[in-house]
């Protein structure tokens, strides 16, 4: 499919540029997942995988524990997930995932980011169809052995890419938990370079005009500064 791990890291502009934002993002998400599904990671697999990702990104234990304690108490903010889609400079497409306790504030903040960067917020579904919603696992392994193990576990493997000594396994996002369980069961504890559910663009767009590049970077920076924004996905490729 022509997607590399490094390109994917560049294409998915997560809000992990600043430690404070990273900790806040994970703290909020752990709280929401723990509150809805229970705070026992063994009984709540979504929480278990989220905590594992948080630790891999070096989120301190006290941040995780505070979010779990808050979820256990049942009090606190009533966050809900919301998603926005829009068109960035140069024909690029953008998906913005948020967790918010005030929808009016959040949509106003996100719309302001698009407007001030000469971009346009779109209707629901206007952009989403141009992305694949995938679970992705990147790690060191043998392609044939991995593929055989996943097929035996009845995993719907969409693609496997090989780059030097790394495999990238793509599965539908609904197959994430089953895929990870099969990999761990067959190959033990794996040191994943990437272990996530994300939106992968079907058709990348190369930005070449200086104005488009400047406005796109402005859009990303403004979105990253929004407290309610959790993740940003796009199909832009910058020189």
C-alpha positions in Angstrom: 0.0 0.0 0.0 3.0 2.2 0.0 2.6 3.4 3.6 5.7 3.4 5.9 5.8 3.6 9.6 7.7 6.9 9.5 5.3 8.5 7.0 2.4 7.4 9.2 4.0 9.0 12.2 4.2 12.3 10.2 0.7 12.0 8.8 -1.1 11.5 12.1 -0.5 14.7 14.0 -1.2 13.6 17.5 -1.4 16.1 20.4 1.7 14.6 22.0 3.9 17.6 21.1 3.9 18.8 24.7 4.1 16.6 27.8 1.4 18.4 29.6 -1.0 17.9 26.8 -0.1 14.3 26.4 -0.7 13.6 30.1 -4.0 15.5 30.0 -5.1 13.6 26.9 -4.4 10.2 28.4 -5.7 11.1 31.8 -9.0 12.2 30.3 -9.3 9.1 28.1 -8.5 6.7 30.9 -11.1 8.4 33.1 -13.8 8.0 30.4 -13.0 4.4 29.5 -12.7 3.5 33.2 -15.9 5.2 34.1 -17.9 3.5 31.3 -16.4 0.0 31.5 -15.0 -0.4 35.0 -11.5 0.3 36.4 -10.2 -3.3 36.4 -7.9 -3.6 33.4 -8.4 -7.4 33.4 -12.1 -7.0 33.0 -12.0 -3.9 30.8 -9.7 -4.8 27.8 -10.1 -1.3 26.3 -8.7 0.2 29.5 -5.9 -2.4 29.6 -4.7 -1.5 26.1 -5.1 2.2 26.8 -3.0 2.0 30.0 -0.3 0.0 28.1 -0.1 2.7 25.4 0.1 5.4 28.0 3.0 3.7 29.7 4.7 3.2 26.4 4.5 7.0 25.9 6.0 7.5 29.3 2.9 8.8 31.0 3.7 8.9 34.7 2.1 6.3 37.0 0.5 9.0 39.2 -1.4 10.4 36.2 -2.8 7.0 35.4 -3.7 6.3 39.0 -5.4 9.7 39.5 -7.6 9.1 36.4 -8.5 5.6 37.7 -9.3 6.9 41.1 -11.5 9.6 39.6 -13.3 7.0 37.5 -13.7 4.7 40.5 -15.4 7.5 42.4 -17.9 8.0 39.7 -17.9 11.8 40.1 -16.3 14.4 38.0 -16.8 15.7 34.5 -19.2 14.0 32.1 -17.0 13.9 29.0 -18.3 12.6 25.7 -16.5 11.8 22.5 -17.1 13.9 19.4 -15.6 13.9 16.0 -15.2 16.7 13.4 -14.2 16.5 9.7 -13.0 19.2 7.5 -10.9 20.4 4.5 -7.5 21.8 5.0 -5.3 23.9 2.7 -4.4 22.4 -0.7 -7.2 20.0 -0.8 -6.1 18.1 2.3 -8.6 16.3 4.6 -8.6 16.4 8.3 -10.3 14.3 11.1 -10.4 15.7 14.7 -11.3 13.5 17.6 -12.3 15.3 20.8 -13.5 14.6 24.4 -15.6 17.3 25.7 -18.0 18.3 28.5 -19.3 21.3 26.5 -20.2 20.6 22.8 -20.9 24.2 22.0 -17.5 25.3 23.3 -15.7 22.5 21.4 -17.3 23.0 18.0 -16.7 26.7 18.3 -13.0 26.2 19.1 -12.5 23.7 16.3 -14.4 25.8 13.7 -12.2 28.8 14.7 -9.1 26.8 14.0 -10.3 25.9 10.5 -11.5 29.4 9.7 -8.3 31.2 10.8 -6.2 28.8 8.7 -8.2 29.3 5.5 -9.7 25.8 6.0 -13.3 24.7 6.2 -15.2 22.5 8.7 -17.2 19.9 6.9 -20.4 18.0 7.6 -20.3 14.6 9.3 -19.2 11.9 6.8 -17.7 14.4 4.4 -14.1 13.2 4.9 -14.3 10.0 6.9 -14.9 7.8 3.8 -11.5 8.7 2.5 -9.7 7.1 5.5 -9.5 3.4 6.6 -10.2 2.9 10.3 -7.5 0.4 11.2 -5.8 -1.3 14.0 -2.0 -1.3 13.3 0.7 -3.3 15.0 4.4 -2.6 14.1 7.0 -5.0 15.5 9.9 -7.2 14.7 8.8 -10.6 13.4 8.7 -13.2 10.6 6.0 -12.4 8.1 5.0 -16.0 7.3 4.8 -17.0 10.9 2.8 -13.9 11.9 0.3 -14.3 9.0 -0.2 -18.0 9.7 -0.8 -17.3 13.4 -3.4 -14.5 12.7 -5.2 -16.6 10.1 -5.4 -19.5 12.5 -7.0 -17.1 15.0 -9.5 -16.0 12.3 -8.2 -12.5 12.2 -9.2 -10.5 9.1 -5.8 -9.3 8.1 -6.1 -6.4 5.6 -2.4 -6.0 4.8 1.1 -6.8 6.1 4.0 -4.4 5.2 7.7 -5.3 5.6 10.2 -2.5 6.1 13.7 -3.7 6.9 13.2 -5.8 10.0 9.8 -4.4 11.0 6.4 -5.8 10.2 3.3 -3.6 10.1 0.1 -5.5 10.4 -3.2 -3.8 9.3 -6.6 -5.1 10.6 -10.1 -3.5 10.8 -10.4 -1.5 14.0 -13.0 -4.0 15.2 -10.3 -6.7 15.1 -7.8 -4.9 17.3 -8.3 -6.8 20.5 -8.5 -10.2 18.8 -5.3 -9.4 16.8 -3.3 -8.4 19.9 -4.4 -11.4 21.8 -3.4 -13.7 19.0 0.0 -12.1 18.7 0.8 -12.3 22.4 -0.5 -15.8 22.6 1.7 -17.0 19.8 4.8 -14.9 20.3 4.8 -13.8 23.9 5.2 -10.2 25.1 6.1 -8.2 22.0 7.9 -4.8 22.1 5.5 -3.0 19.7 6.9 0.0 17.8 3.3 0.8 17.1 0.1 -0.5 18.7 -2.8 1.7 18.0 -6.2 2.3 16.3 -6.0 5.1 13.8 -7.3 6.5 10.6 -5.1 5.9 7.6 -5.6 8.1 4.5 -6.5 6.2 1.3 -5.0 9.0 -0.9 -2.3 11.2 0.5 -2.2 14.8 -0.8 1.2 16.5 -1.4 1.3 20.2 -0.3 3.7 22.2 -2.4 2.5 25.8 -2.2 4.2 27.9 0.5 0.9 29.4 1.5 -0.8 26.0 1.8 2.0 24.6 3.9 2.0 27.7 6.2 -1.8 27.5 6.7 -1.7 23.8 7.2 0.9 24.1 10.0 -1.2 26.9 11.5 -4.2 24.6 11.5 -2.3 21.8 13.2 -0.8 24.1 15.8 -4.2 25.7 16.6 -5.9 22.4 17.0 -3.1 21.1 19.1 -3.6 24.0 21.5 -7.3 23.1 22.0 -7.8 21.4 25.3 -10.7 19.2 24.0 -8.7 17.8 21.0 -7.4 14.3 21.6 -6.2 13.2 18.2 -5.8 14.7 14.7 -5.6 12.7 11.5 -5.0 14.0 8.0 -3.8 13.0 4.5 -1.4 15.9 3.9 2.2 15.2 3.0 4.6 18.1 3.5 8.0 18.5 1.7 
